[in-house]
Amino acid sequence: MQMLTKFESKSSRVKGTAFHPKRPWVLASLHNGSIQLWDYRMGTLLDRFEEHEGPVRGISFHPTQELFVSGGDDYKVKVWNYRTRRCIFTLQGHLDYVRTVYFHPEQPWIISASDDQTIRIWNWQSRQCIAVLTGHNHYVMCAQFHPTDDLVVSACLDQTVRVWDISGLRRKSAAGAQPMMNDPLSAQRMGAQGDFFNVTDVVVKFVLEGHTRGVNWATFHPTMPLVLSCGDDRQVKIWRMNESRAWEVDTCRGHYNNVNSALFHPKRDFILSDSEDKTIRVWDTSRRTLLQTFRREQDRFWCLTAHPELNLFAAGHDNGLVVFKMERERPAAAIHQNTLLYVKDSQIRLHDFSSANDAPMITIRTAPAGQYLPPPRSISFNPAEKAVLVTSDAEGGSYDLYSLPRQFNGQAADGGQARRGGGSCAIWTGRNRFAVLDKAQQQILIKDLSNQTTKTIKTPVVAESIFAGPGSQILLATATSVVLFDIQTRQTLGEISASPVKYVVWSSDMSTVALLCKHTVTLASKQLEQLCQIHETIRIKSAVWDDSGVLLYSTLNHVKFALPQGDSGIIRTIDNPVYLVRVQGGDLHCLDREGGVQVLKIDPTEYRF
């Protein structure tokens, strides 16, 4: 498992982060009193909001409106409109630092936790406080709404986590009740009907005791009846609850300083936690084992947020924030004539472009229980022998050799015992042989179908990866160039300078090749003479040649075209990244990150004139 960094900012200490649900934006609330709005795709600072006096600790986007809320050490909760770029109003009532602020997913409510030992729920439409939750007897570090149920969870330095039932508040607001009495005298005069402190609206459901020092964070599981908490006892605890009681399930131990934040991975059975020990740790939810540790040299971590829809996380530390994801989302795929082979849910599937039939072929290996297996990085198909090489980053780089079933019945056959070996890239170089790059020894191993090494070739350059070429030729990618190498004559036939190449796409007649780097596309002849080079600010994801010799490529948010003489332009915008696999007329076939085959409609006339 790697930490794939998508964006890093440099600033003063970040105490809170929030993702926009739809746009590629992240908010950072800073210890110096500023709030920053970043575009993490472009890597640009879009805006600054400076009205708080002192550190801003809590920050959150509204799920649907153009609003965000912040809370800080000036005891204030501020609601902002990011389109008009100003603070609309300020909610006052807390008597000490405000630690966290969140919008309710449906109701017009904001919840805030404070060092005044209370939690407040506000109606941001009427701009009134509608409930004060009292009962903690130290600073309340965090309070959050449940994503679907009428519950609130809070964490406090009194070493407890509390779960509150707010169904009374929902019933009362549905009935159109008056805001809470701001004047305690009139409430006393009204006696019991005054309902001072809203005793009946919000009740404590559970008090979770088990931490031996103050608790810094508590959060709900998105779908299961679980609560996660972490604190200054350096532990991350998992709690389960039902209607009548809540109990401690297990503890993740391994941090060696205060744990400031923790969350359940929205899509996988992982727990992420970050700490003042300068690490982010990933744990297996079911087995509570430590899967991975990401360390920073200098910076203590203060907060951690998951994106509501995408596989992205943001962590704030002493000198900025980092937006990252845990694993690659590109499905491994290979194309042969009119079919696409791709990996989805531990199966190799076959998609027919002409009939749009899609069926599983064989199942491939999965992770043993309690361990992590990274998803396959690439596959290489040998149509003559119906054999597939699947490479992955497991065990420092490894490949599996599978044979596809000769007769196909629509059910996934068991892949059986795949032949396995170590190496960072494996590609077919002929009908009955394939090449494997051994990065450590810097040699290319030529192997036969029984996975036996038939010859070993020393690489002429320090190769990072290898790609298929015409006939017995392969491409060796180094950190600064790409070399065309013939493995039979062991001669270097050509070289072109390019930043580290991630993907190589040959045209159908193997006469031209596109070399894709993170931010450049280089088009070259089959002797590696450069035809043109195109630069992009946003990351390049994939490319495909059409029948007329035009390259179509995708970035994170566009499909573009490139002509060998250097012209390029936009064909269409896309909402989410896709990986192009085939273009036929106005139909652009691509894979999405869920491993589904889509067809995008494009207009090819512009680039064909």
PERA-V87642 format. One record per residue. N is the residue number from 0. SS is DSSP state (a for helix, b for strand, c for the rest). PHI is phi in degrees with one decimal (NA if undefined). Layout:
# PERA-V87642
N;SS;PHI  N;SS;PHI
This chain:
# PERA-V87642
0;c;NA  1;c;-115.0  2;c;-95.7  3;b;-90.0  4;b;-77.1  5;b;-100.2  6;b;-163.9  7;b;-133.9  8;c;-115.5  9;c;-114.5  10;c;-163.4  11;c;-75.4  12;c;-55.1  13;b;-95.3  14;b;-100.5  15;b;-152.5  16;b;-136.6  17;b;-151.4  18;b;-93.5  19;c;-75.1  20;c;-64.5  21;c;-118.7  22;c;-87.1  23;c;-80.1  24;b;-118.6  25;b;-135.7  26;b;-96.1  27;b;-127.2  28;b;-100.5  29;b;-109.0  30;c;-68.2  31;c;-88.8  32;c;98.7  33;c;-98.5  34;b;-120.5  35;b;-111.6  36;b;-115.6  37;b;-111.1  38;b;-95.0  39;c;-79.7  40;c;-77.8  41;c;-82.4  42;c;74.6  43;b;-120.6  44;b;-83.8  45;b;-87.6  46;b;-162.7  47;b;-131.3  48;b;-126.2  49;c;-130.1  50;c;-135.5  51;c;-72.6  52;c;-102.5  53;c;93.3  54;c;-54.8  55;b;-105.6  56;b;-102.6  57;b;-110.6  58;b;-153.3  59;b;-163.6  60;b;-82.8  61;c;-73.8  62;c;-62.9  63;c;-131.1  64;c;-88.0  65;c;-84.3  66;b;-127.2  67;b;-141.5  68;b;-124.4  69;b;-136.3  70;b;-141.4  71;b;-145.6  72;c;-77.3  73;c;-89.5  74;c;69.1  75;c;-105.8  76;b;-110.5  77;b;-115.1  78;b;-110.2  79;b;-118.8  80;b;-106.4  81;c;-77.8  82;c;-78.1  83;c;-82.5  84;c;64.2  85;b;-144.8  86;b;-77.4  87;b;-80.9  88;b;-160.2  89;b;-122.3  90;b;-100.2  91;c;-116.7  92;c;165.3  93;c;-67.9  94;c;-109.7  95;c;-158.9  96;c;-50.3  97;b;-97.2  98;b;-91.8  99;b;-139.2  100;b;-138.4  101;b;-145.0  102;b;-83.6  103;c;-74.6  104;c;-62.5  105;c;-126.7  106;c;-73.8  107;c;-80.0  108;b;-120.3  109;b;-124.8  110;b;-112.8  111;b;-131.7  112;b;-114.5  113;b;-141.0  114;c;-72.1  115;c;-80.3  116;c;73.6  117;c;-123.0  118;b;-118.0  119;b;-117.6  120;b;-114.1  121;b;-116.8  122;b;-96.1  123;c;-79.4  124;c;-82.1  125;c;-85.1  126;c;60.5  127;b;-121.1  128;b;-79.6  129;b;-108.2  130;b;-161.9  131;b;-120.9  132;b;-98.6  133;c;-111.5  134;c;148.4  135;c;-68.2  136;c;-124.4  137;c;-160.8  138;c;-57.5  139;b;-90.6  140;b;-85.5  141;b;-164.6  142;b;-147.2  143;b;-138.1  144;b;-77.0  145;c;-73.5  146;c;-61.3  147;c;-130.8  148;c;-95.0  149;c;-83.9  150;b;-134.3  151;b;-130.3  152;b;-118.8  153;b;-135.2  154;b;-121.4  155;b;-142.5  156;c;-72.4  157;c;-79.3  158;c;73.5  159;b;-119.2  160;b;-115.5  161;b;-116.7  162;b;-111.5  163;b;-113.2  164;b;-98.9  165;c;-111.6  166;a;-64.9  167;a;-62.9  168;a;-67.7  169;a;-65.2  170;a;-62.8  171;a;-66.3  172;a;-71.3  173;a;-65.5  174;c;-81.8  175;c;73.9  176;c;-75.9  177;c;-74.2  178;c;-64.3  179;c;-62.7  180;c;-63.0  181;c;-85.6  182;c;-107.0  183;a;-60.7  184;a;-66.0  185;a;-63.6  186;a;-66.5  187;a;-65.1  188;a;-60.2  189;c;-76.5  190;a;67.6  191;a;-61.2  192;a;-66.5  193;a;-61.7  194;c;57.8  195;a;-62.5  196;a;64.8  197;a;49.0  198;c;-57.7  199;c;-89.6  200;c;-68.7  201;c;-128.7  202;b;-125.6  203;b;-71.4  204;b;-94.0  205;b;-138.5  206;b;-114.9  207;b;-97.0  208;b;-114.4  209;c;172.9  210;c;-70.6  211;c;-101.1  212;c;-134.2  213;c;-60.5  214;b;-100.0  215;b;-95.7  216;b;-154.3  217;b;-148.1  218;b;-152.7  219;b;-89.4  220;c;-73.8  221;c;-61.3  222;c;-128.8  223;c;-98.3  224;c;-78.5  225;b;-123.3  226;b;-124.9  227;b;-116.8  228;b;-141.4  229;b;-152.0  230;b;-161.8  231;c;-76.3  232;c;-83.3  233;c;67.3  234;b;-114.2  235;b;-113.5  236;b;-114.1  237;b;-110.5  238;b;-122.9  239;b;-114.7  240;b;-137.4  241;c;-126.9  242;c;-63.7  243;c;-105.1  244;c;-152.0  245;b;-134.7  246;b;-145.7  247;b;-77.6  248;b;-94.0  249;b;-166.6  250;b;-130.5  251;b;-100.2  252;b;-113.0  253;c;162.9  254;c;-66.9  255;c;-119.2  256;c;-156.5  257;c;-53.1  258;b;-95.1  259;b;-94.2  260;b;-157.3  261;b;-154.0  262;b;-154.4  263;b;-84.5  264;c;-62.4  265;c;-63.0  266;c;-118.7  267;c;-121.3  268;c;-82.3  269;b;-120.9  270;b;-117.8  271;b;-110.7  272;b;-139.6  273;b;-134.3  274;b;-147.5  275;c;-73.2  276;c;-81.6  277;c;71.0  278;b;-126.5  279;b;-110.7  280;b;-117.5  281;b;-115.4  282;b;-120.5  283;b;-81.9  284;c;-62.4  285;c;-79.3  286;c;-103.2  287;c;58.0  288;c;-96.7  289;b;-77.8  290;b;-94.8  291;b;-159.8  292;b;-128.3  293;b;-107.8  294;b;-111.7  295;c;-114.0  296;c;-68.9  297;c;-110.5  298;c;-104.0  299;c;-78.6  300;b;-91.4  301;b;-120.0  302;b;-152.9  303;b;-150.0  304;b;-136.2  305;b;-104.6  306;c;-68.9  307;c;-65.2  308;c;-126.7  309;c;-96.7  310;c;-84.6  311;c;-135.1  312;b;-134.6  313;b;-127.8  314;b;-128.6  315;b;-99.0  316;b;-136.2  317;c;-61.4  318;c;-127.0  319;b;143.1  320;b;-136.5  321;b;-130.2  322;b;-104.3  323;b;-145.2  324;b;-130.9  325;c;-90.5  326;c;-151.5  327;c;-66.4  328;c;-113.5  329;c;-76.9  330;c;-70.0  331;c;-68.6  332;b;-149.7  333;b;-143.5  334;b;-117.5  335;b;-135.7  336;c;49.2  337;c;-105.6  338;b;-128.1  339;b;-119.9  340;b;-103.3  341;b;-149.2  342;b;-102.8  343;b;-148.5  344;c;49.9  345;c;61.0  346;b;-131.6  347;b;-91.0  348;b;-110.9  349;b;-118.9  350;b;-118.0  351;b;-95.8  352;c;-66.1  353;c;-75.1  354;c;-99.3  355;c;61.5  356;c;-71.3  357;b;-141.3  358;b;-148.6  359;b;-76.3  360;b;-99.8  361;b;-140.1  362;b;-94.1  363;c;-114.3  364;c;-68.0  365;c;-119.9  366;c;-72.2  367;c;-64.7  368;c;-57.8  369;c;77.5  370;c;-119.7  371;c;-114.0  372;c;-121.9  373;c;-66.4  374;c;-66.2  375;b;-58.0  376;b;-88.2  377;b;-153.9  378;b;-131.3  379;b;-128.5  380;b;-110.4  381;b;-112.9  382;c;-68.1  383;c;-65.0  384;c;-102.5  385;c;49.6  386;b;-122.3  387;b;-128.4  388;b;-102.5  389;b;-114.4  390;b;-105.7  391;b;-146.9  392;c;-85.3  393;a;-63.7  394;a;52.8  395;a;73.2  396;c;108.6  397;b;-152.3  398;b;-133.4  399;b;-124.0  400;b;-108.2  401;b;-114.4  402;b;-104.8  403;c;-78.6  404;c;-64.3  405;c;-69.8  406;c;-97.9  407;c;-117.7  408;c;-114.2  409;c;89.4  410;c;-106.9  411;c;-73.4  412;b;-76.6  413;b;-75.4  414;c;-64.6  415;c;65.9  416;c;-81.2  417;c;-70.0  418;b;-81.9  419;b;-121.4  420;b;-157.8  421;b;-94.6  422;c;153.7  423;c;-86.0  424;b;-143.3  425;b;-136.4  426;b;-138.8  427;b;-75.1  428;b;-120.3  429;b;-175.1  430;c;-64.4  431;c;-130.0  432;b;-149.9  433;b;-138.2  434;b;-110.4  435;b;-124.9  436;b;-90.4  437;b;-98.6  438;c;-68.1  439;c;-63.0  440;c;-88.3  441;c;52.5  442;b;-140.2  443;b;-106.6  444;b;-97.8  445;b;-97.0  446;b;-123.6  447;b;-99.9  448;c;-66.2  449;c;-91.9  450;c;71.4  451;c;-93.6  452;b;-75.9  453;b;-98.1  454;b;-156.2  455;b;-124.3  456;b;-121.0  457;b;-74.8  458;c;-74.1  459;c;-74.0  460;c;-135.5  461;c;-79.4  462;c;-90.9  463;c;-90.3  464;b;-158.8  465;b;-126.2  466;b;-134.1  467;b;-69.5  468;c;-137.6  469;c;-72.0  470;c;60.7  471;c;-92.2  472;b;-93.9  473;b;-132.1  474;b;-104.5  475;b;-105.1  476;b;-97.6  477;c;-106.6  478;c;-69.0  479;c;-127.4  480;b;-155.2  481;b;-127.6  482;b;-116.0  483;b;-91.7  484;b;-130.9  485;b;-97.8  486;c;-81.4  487;c;-85.9  488;c;-86.7  489;c;57.0  490;b;-117.0  491;b;-86.7  492;b;-100.3  493;b;-173.9  494;b;-151.1  495;b;-140.1  496;b;-86.1  497;c;-161.0  498;c;-65.9  499;c;-52.1  500;c;-83.8  501;c;-98.3  502;b;-141.7  503;b;-128.2  504;b;-127.2  505;b;-92.7  506;c;-70.5  507;c;-62.6  508;c;-93.3  509;c;59.9  510;c;-90.2  511;b;-132.1  512;b;-136.5  513;b;-109.8  514;b;-105.5  515;b;-101.4  516;c;-107.4  517;c;-62.8  518;c;-127.3  519;b;-135.6  520;b;-117.3  521;b;-114.1  522;b;-100.7  523;b;-142.1  524;b;-77.7  525;c;-74.7  526;c;-91.1  527;c;66.1  528;c;-90.5  529;b;-68.1  530;b;-95.7  531;b;-165.5  532;b;-140.3  533;b;-123.4  534;b;-105.5  535;c;-129.3  536;c;-80.0  537;c;-94.9  538;c;-60.8  539;b;-88.4  540;b;-111.1  541;b;-164.2  542;b;-155.5  543;b;-154.0  544;b;-92.1  545;c;-97.8  546;c;-63.4  547;c;-93.6  548;c;82.2  549;c;-105.4  550;b;-92.5  551;b;-105.2  552;b;-135.9  553;b;-116.8  554;b;-105.6  555;c;-60.9  556;c;-135.0  557;b;-138.7  558;b;-106.5  559;b;-126.7  560;b;-123.7  561;b;-137.9  562;c;-101.6  563;c;-56.4  564;c;-84.2  565;c;111.5  566;c;-71.3  567;b;-151.7  568;b;-173.8  569;b;-91.5  570;b;-94.9  571;b;-163.7  572;b;-95.3  573;c;-131.2  574;c;-80.0  575;c;-126.4  576;c;-59.4  577;c;-131.5  578;b;-116.2  579;b;-72.4  580;b;-124.0  581;b;-163.8  582;b;-126.9  583;b;-132.8  584;c;60.0  585;c;-93.4  586;b;-104.8  587;b;-110.4  588;b;-87.1  589;b;-149.3  590;b;-104.4  591;c;-96.5  592;c;-72.6  593;c;-85.1  594;c;82.9  595;c;-101.7  596;b;-88.2  597;b;-117.5  598;b;-120.3  599;b;-96.6  600;b;-86.2  601;c;-130.2  602;c;-109.7  603;c;-79.7  604;a;-64.9  605;a;-61.9  606;a;-89.7  607;a;-98.1  608;c;-55.9
